[in-house]
Amino acid sequence: MNVGNYSNAVESYEAALRLSPGHAENHFWLGWAHIQLAKGYVANKQPSKSRNNQSKATEHFRQASKLDPKGKIGKEAGRLYSILSSGVPNPLTGIVEPFPVR
């Protein structure tokens, strides 16, 4: 996995959120980029970096679900937030590609 591409995505979505902090889709995709980074760091045996990205993803999914609770983005973000905040030992294994929202 090339974590560099997801690092670039994180930078782009963070910049977009600085311009429009209430945009649920940007929170969702920023969370998704953090999940992919977390998976990459697990594969590269860097657990602290993985946990950090997982934590950031959890917060962005929470924000997206709060901003768009009835929409497609918000519902999927809520589902992912539930998985990540469930307390299961390795929640990343339960996360697969999201629905096609683009």
C-alpha positions in Angstrom: 0.0 0.0 0.0 1.3 3.4 -0.9 0.6 5.6 2.1 1.9 8.7 0.2 -1.3 8.9 -1.9 -3.5 8.8 1.2 -1.3 11.4 2.9 -1.8 13.7 -0.1 -5.6 13.0 0.2 -5.5 13.9 3.8 -3.8 17.2 3.0 -6.3 18.0 0.3 -9.4 17.2 2.4 -8.0 19.2 5.4 -7.5 22.2 3.1 -11.1 21.8 1.9 -12.4 21.6 5.4 -10.6 24.8 6.3 -12.6 26.5 3.6 -15.9 24.7 4.4 -15.8 23.1 7.9 -19.4 22.0 7.7 -19.2 19.9 4.6 -20.1 16.3 5.6 -18.7 14.7 2.4 -15.2 16.2 3.1 -15.3 14.9 6.6 -16.3 11.5 5.3 -13.5 11.2 2.7 -10.9 12.6 5.1 -12.0 9.9 7.5 -11.7 7.3 4.7 -8.2 8.5 3.9 -7.2 8.1 7.6 -8.6 4.6 7.6 -6.5 3.7 4.6 -3.4 5.2 6.3 -4.2 3.3 9.5 -4.4 0.0 7.5 -1.1 0.8 5.8 0.6 1.5 9.1 -0.7 -1.8 10.4 0.8 -3.6 7.4 4.1 -1.7 8.0 4.1 -2.6 11.7 3.7 0.9 12.9 0.9 0.6 15.5 1.1 4.0 17.0 0.7 5.7 13.7 -2.2 3.4 12.9 -4.0 4.2 16.1 -3.5 7.9 15.5 -5.0 7.7 12.1 -7.8 5.5 13.3 -8.6 8.0 16.0 -8.7 10.8 13.5 -11.0 8.8 11.2 -13.4 8.1 14.0 -13.7 11.8 14.7 -14.3 12.7 11.0 -16.9 9.9 10.6 -18.6 11.3 13.7 -18.7 14.8 12.3 -20.0 13.6 8.9 -22.8 11.6 10.5 -23.7 14.6 12.7 -23.7 17.0 9.8 -25.8 14.7 7.5 -27.7 12.4 9.7 -30.4 11.4 7.2 -28.3 11.5 4.0 -26.3 8.7 2.3 -23.0 10.1 3.4 -24.1 10.6 7.0 -25.6 7.1 7.3 -22.4 5.5 6.0 -20.3 7.7 8.2 -22.4 6.6 11.2 -22.0 3.0 10.3 -18.2 3.4 10.1 -18.1 5.4 13.3 -20.0 2.6 15.1 -17.5 0.1 14.0 -14.5 2.2 15.0 -15.9 3.2 18.4 -17.2 -0.2 19.3 -14.2 -1.3 21.3 -13.6 -4.5 19.4 -9.9 -5.5 19.3 -9.2 -4.8 15.6 -12.0 -2.8 14.1 -10.1 -2.1 10.8 -10.7 -5.7 9.7 -14.5 -4.9 9.7 -14.1 -2.0 7.3 -14.3 -2.6 3.6 -14.8 -0.2 0.7 -17.7 2.2 1.3 -20.7 2.4 -1.0 -20.1 4.3 -4.2 -21.0 7.9 -3.3 -19.2 9.7 -6.0 
